[in-house]
Amino acid sequence: MMMYENEESIYNLIPPEEYKAPKSKLYKSKHNPKVVPTGSTFCLTTTSKPGVANLNGEVAPEGSNHHNVASTGLWGKKLGDSKANPTTFMKKGQGTMRATGLVPTKTDYKKRGSKRAPVPKKDEKPIMGLTSDKNYIVANAVENILAAPKVKDNKGRDYTKKKDYGKTPKYLQKIKNEIDQEFELVREMQMEEDAQRDRDKFLLPDDERAELIKALKKKWEVVHKQYQEITHVQKIDTVGLRRKKENCEQELRQLEKDIEKLSKKFIFVDTTYGDYY
């Protein structure tokens, strides 16, 4: 009878034996691990640490890529030159080179003398209890009041005898001329604007004025007829009729104002604003 793993069986009570795979023999390379890799870029000729690039792929490379090796190595002294010699010890005055007179010596200090006041002796005692009745504020005020005014010494110069004394400097005259030129330019521009504004205005002829009044009256009759048709309605209960009535009233008022304005004797037209007055 075939049995499944998920089915209950007495054989499942016995734990299976753990399988341990046999270990293979540890691999060990026959090449030397300390040999430099072939064609390595870590050992260039300019490196500060000498090494071997092993471009030939040798098993035991010899030598070094650091060619800058010599007795002096291009820098510093030879090996052993910096070693101290007990027979050639340093003497006085050999350590530092100094220019004469720049660095003061002990003799210079003696000649110059000390800048500080000497320390008082034990027998020298200061005078104690000295007082004064002088009022320094009043004394200072009196001295300043009675003092003669200070006179500046101009070394005998008389500036009133200069050639350009009392004359306007050249730079001020130049600035004044520039201001006058700008003012004249602005005045000319204003005059040109006024003249252009006068040219834009003209007197409306009587025949044209009569034609305009006639046309406005005709338009007033048309609008007035529409307005009368709306006023005969007993009840204005729609938004459209109410708005139409308001528009007619506003247009009639504007037409009456225009007719009244054109009824004057002299009518001037301003072309810049498109209006008449």
C-alpha positions as CSV (number, residue, x, y, z in Angstrom):
1,M,0.0,0.0,0.0
2,M,1.4,3.4,-1.0
3,M,2.0,5.9,1.9
4,Y,2.3,9.7,1.8
5,E,4.5,11.9,3.9
6,N,1.6,13.9,5.3
7,E,-0.3,10.8,6.4
8,E,0.0,9.5,9.9
9,S,2.4,6.6,10.2
10,I,4.4,4.9,12.9
11,Y,7.5,5.3,10.9
12,N,7.3,9.1,11.3
13,L,8.0,8.7,15.0
14,I,11.5,7.6,14.4
15,P,13.7,10.6,13.5
16,P,15.8,10.2,10.3
17,E,19.5,10.0,10.5
18,E,21.3,13.2,9.8
19,Y,23.4,13.1,6.6
20,K,26.9,14.6,6.8
21,A,28.5,15.2,3.5
22,P,32.2,14.2,3.4
23,K,34.7,17.1,3.4
24,S,37.0,17.4,0.4
25,K,40.6,18.0,0.8
26,L,41.6,21.6,1.4
27,Y,43.0,23.2,-1.8
28,K,46.5,24.6,-1.5
29,S,48.1,26.5,-4.4
30,K,51.5,25.4,-5.5
31,H,52.5,29.0,-6.3
32,N,54.1,31.3,-3.8
33,P,51.4,33.8,-2.4
34,K,54.0,36.4,-1.7
35,V,55.0,36.8,-5.3
36,V,54.1,40.2,-6.8
37,P,51.3,40.0,-9.4
38,T,52.4,40.1,-13.0
39,G,52.2,43.6,-14.6
40,S,51.1,45.3,-11.3
41,T,50.6,49.0,-11.5
42,F,51.3,49.6,-7.8
43,C,55.1,49.6,-8.3
44,L,55.8,52.5,-10.6
45,T,59.1,54.2,-11.0
46,T,57.8,57.4,-9.4
47,T,56.5,55.6,-6.2
48,S,58.0,56.5,-2.9
49,K,58.0,52.9,-1.8
50,P,60.2,50.7,-4.0
51,G,58.7,47.5,-5.3
52,V,58.7,45.0,-8.2
53,A,56.1,45.1,-11.0
54,N,57.1,41.6,-12.2
55,L,56.4,42.3,-15.8
56,N,58.2,39.0,-16.8
57,G,56.0,36.9,-14.7
58,E,58.9,35.4,-12.8
59,V,58.3,33.1,-9.8
60,A,60.9,34.7,-7.7
61,P,61.5,38.3,-9.1
62,E,64.5,40.2,-8.1
63,G,65.4,43.9,-8.1
64,S,63.2,46.9,-7.8
65,N,61.5,49.5,-9.9
66,H,62.8,52.3,-7.8
67,H,65.6,53.5,-10.0
68,N,66.2,56.8,-8.1
69,V,68.7,55.2,-5.8
70,A,72.2,56.6,-5.6
71,S,74.7,57.7,-3.0
72,T,72.9,61.0,-2.5
73,G,69.5,60.0,-3.8
74,L,69.2,63.4,-5.5
75,W,68.1,64.9,-2.1
76,G,70.0,65.6,1.1
77,K,73.5,64.7,2.1
78,K,75.3,61.5,1.7
79,L,74.8,58.8,4.2
80,G,76.8,59.5,7.3
81,D,77.5,63.2,6.6
82,S,74.9,64.3,9.2
83,K,76.5,62.3,11.9
84,A,77.8,64.4,14.8
85,N,81.6,64.8,15.0
86,P,82.8,65.3,18.6
87,T,86.0,67.0,17.5
88,T,84.2,69.8,15.6
89,F,81.9,71.1,18.3
90,M,80.1,74.5,18.0
91,K,81.7,77.5,19.5
92,K,80.5,80.9,20.6
93,G,79.2,83.1,17.8
94,Q,79.0,80.2,15.3
95,G,75.4,79.3,15.8
96,T,73.4,82.2,14.4
97,M,74.5,84.8,11.8
98,R,73.3,88.3,12.7
99,A,73.8,91.7,11.1
100,T,75.7,94.2,13.1
101,G,73.5,96.7,14.9
102,L,70.2,94.9,14.3
103,V,70.2,92.5,17.3
104,P,71.0,94.4,20.5
105,T,73.7,93.1,22.7
106,K,74.2,93.3,26.5
107,T,76.5,96.4,25.9
108,D,73.7,98.1,24.0
109,Y,71.3,97.6,26.8
110,K,73.8,99.1,29.3
111,K,74.3,102.2,27.1
112,R,70.6,102.7,26.6
113,G,69.8,102.4,30.2
114,S,66.7,101.2,31.9
115,K,63.3,102.7,31.0
116,R,61.7,101.8,34.3
117,A,62.0,104.0,37.4
118,P,64.3,102.6,40.0
119,V,62.9,100.8,43.0
120,P,62.7,103.1,46.0
121,K,65.0,102.3,48.9
122,K,63.7,101.2,52.2
123,D,64.7,104.5,53.8
124,E,62.7,106.6,51.2
125,K,59.2,107.1,52.5
126,P,56.5,109.0,50.6
127,I,55.2,112.2,52.0
128,M,51.7,111.6,53.4
129,G,48.8,113.8,54.2
130,L,49.4,116.5,51.5
131,T,46.1,118.4,50.7
132,S,45.2,121.4,48.5
133,D,42.4,123.9,48.7
134,K,42.6,124.7,44.9
135,N,39.3,124.4,43.1
136,Y,40.4,123.0,39.8
137,I,37.1,123.4,38.0
138,V,36.9,127.2,38.7
139,A,40.7,127.6,38.0
140,N,40.3,125.8,34.6
141,A,37.3,128.0,33.7
142,V,39.1,131.2,34.6
143,E,42.2,130.2,32.6
144,N,40.2,129.4,29.5
145,I,38.2,132.7,29.8
146,L,41.4,134.8,30.1
147,A,43.4,132.9,27.6
148,A,44.2,134.7,24.3
149,P,42.7,133.1,21.2
150,K,44.9,130.9,19.2
151,V,46.2,132.3,15.9
152,K,46.8,129.9,13.1
153,D,50.1,130.3,11.3
154,N,49.4,130.5,7.6
155,K,53.1,131.1,6.9
156,G,52.4,134.6,5.5
157,R,49.9,133.5,2.8
158,D,47.4,136.1,1.7
159,Y,44.7,134.3,-0.2
160,T,43.0,137.5,-1.3
161,K,45.9,138.2,-3.6
162,K,45.3,135.1,-5.7
163,K,44.6,135.5,-9.4
164,D,41.2,133.7,-9.2
165,Y,40.1,135.2,-5.9
166,G,36.4,136.1,-6.0
167,K,35.8,134.4,-9.4
168,T,33.5,131.5,-10.0
169,P,35.5,128.2,-10.5
170,K,35.5,126.7,-13.9
171,Y,33.9,123.5,-12.8
172,L,30.9,125.4,-11.3
173,Q,30.5,127.4,-14.5
174,K,30.5,124.1,-16.5
175,I,27.8,122.6,-14.2
176,K,25.7,125.8,-14.5
177,N,25.9,125.6,-18.3
178,E,24.8,122.0,-18.3
179,I,21.9,122.7,-16.0
180,D,20.8,125.6,-18.3
181,Q,21.0,123.4,-21.4
182,E,18.8,120.7,-19.7
183,F,16.3,123.3,-18.6
184,E,16.1,124.8,-22.1
185,L,15.6,121.3,-23.5
186,V,12.8,120.5,-21.1
187,R,11.1,123.9,-21.8
188,E,11.2,123.2,-25.6
189,M,9.7,119.8,-25.1
190,Q,6.9,121.2,-23.0
191,M,6.2,123.9,-25.7
192,E,6.1,121.2,-28.4
193,E,3.6,119.2,-26.3
194,D,1.4,122.2,-25.8
195,A,1.5,123.1,-29.5
196,Q,0.7,119.5,-30.5
197,R,-2.2,119.5,-28.0
198,D,-3.5,122.7,-29.5
199,R,-3.3,121.2,-33.0
200,D,-5.3,118.1,-31.8
201,K,-8.2,120.4,-30.9
202,F,-10.4,122.1,-33.4
203,L,-13.8,123.9,-33.5
204,L,-16.7,121.8,-34.7
205,P,-18.5,123.4,-37.7
206,D,-22.2,124.3,-37.4
207,D,-23.4,122.0,-40.1
208,E,-21.7,119.0,-38.6
209,R,-23.0,120.0,-35.2
210,A,-26.6,120.2,-36.6
211,E,-26.2,116.8,-38.2
212,L,-25.0,115.2,-35.0
213,I,-28.0,116.7,-33.0
214,K,-30.4,115.4,-35.7
215,A,-28.9,111.9,-35.6
216,L,-29.0,111.9,-31.7
217,K,-32.7,113.0,-31.8
218,K,-33.6,110.2,-34.2
219,K,-31.9,107.7,-32.0
220,W,-33.7,109.1,-28.9
221,E,-37.0,108.6,-30.7
222,V,-36.2,104.9,-31.4
223,V,-35.1,104.2,-27.8
224,H,-38.1,106.2,-26.5
225,K,-40.5,104.0,-28.6
226,Q,-39.0,100.9,-27.1
227,Y,-39.2,102.3,-23.6
228,Q,-42.9,103.1,-24.1
229,E,-43.7,99.6,-25.2
230,I,-42.2,98.3,-21.9
231,T,-44.0,100.8,-19.7
232,H,-47.4,99.7,-21.0
233,V,-46.8,96.3,-19.5
234,Q,-48.9,96.1,-16.3
235,K,-46.6,93.9,-14.4
236,I,-42.8,93.5,-15.0
237,D,-42.1,90.2,-13.4
238,T,-39.2,89.0,-15.4
239,V,-35.5,89.8,-15.2
240,G,-35.2,90.4,-18.9
241,L,-37.9,93.1,-19.0
242,R,-36.6,94.8,-15.9
243,R,-33.1,94.9,-17.4
244,K,-34.3,96.1,-20.7
245,K,-36.2,99.0,-19.0
246,E,-33.2,100.0,-17.0
247,N,-31.0,100.0,-20.2
248,C,-33.5,102.2,-22.0
249,E,-33.7,104.7,-19.2
250,Q,-29.9,104.9,-19.0
251,E,-29.5,105.3,-22.8
252,L,-32.2,108.0,-22.9
253,R,-30.5,110.0,-20.1
254,Q,-27.1,109.8,-21.9
255,L,-28.7,110.9,-25.2
256,E,-30.3,113.9,-23.6
257,K,-27.0,114.9,-22.1
258,D,-25.2,114.7,-25.4
259,I,-27.9,116.7,-27.2
260,E,-27.7,119.4,-24.5
261,K,-23.9,119.5,-24.8
262,L,-24.1,119.8,-28.6
263,S,-26.7,122.6,-28.4
264,K,-24.0,125.1,-27.2
265,K,-22.7,127.7,-29.6
266,F,-19.0,126.7,-29.7
267,I,-18.0,123.0,-29.6
268,F,-14.3,122.0,-29.5
269,V,-13.2,118.5,-30.4
270,D,-10.2,116.9,-28.7
271,T,-8.8,114.1,-30.9
272,T,-6.4,112.9,-28.3
273,Y,-9.2,111.8,-26.0
274,G,-11.9,111.3,-28.6
275,D,-14.3,113.7,-26.7
276,Y,-15.9,117.1,-27.3
277,Y,-16.6,119.9,-24.9
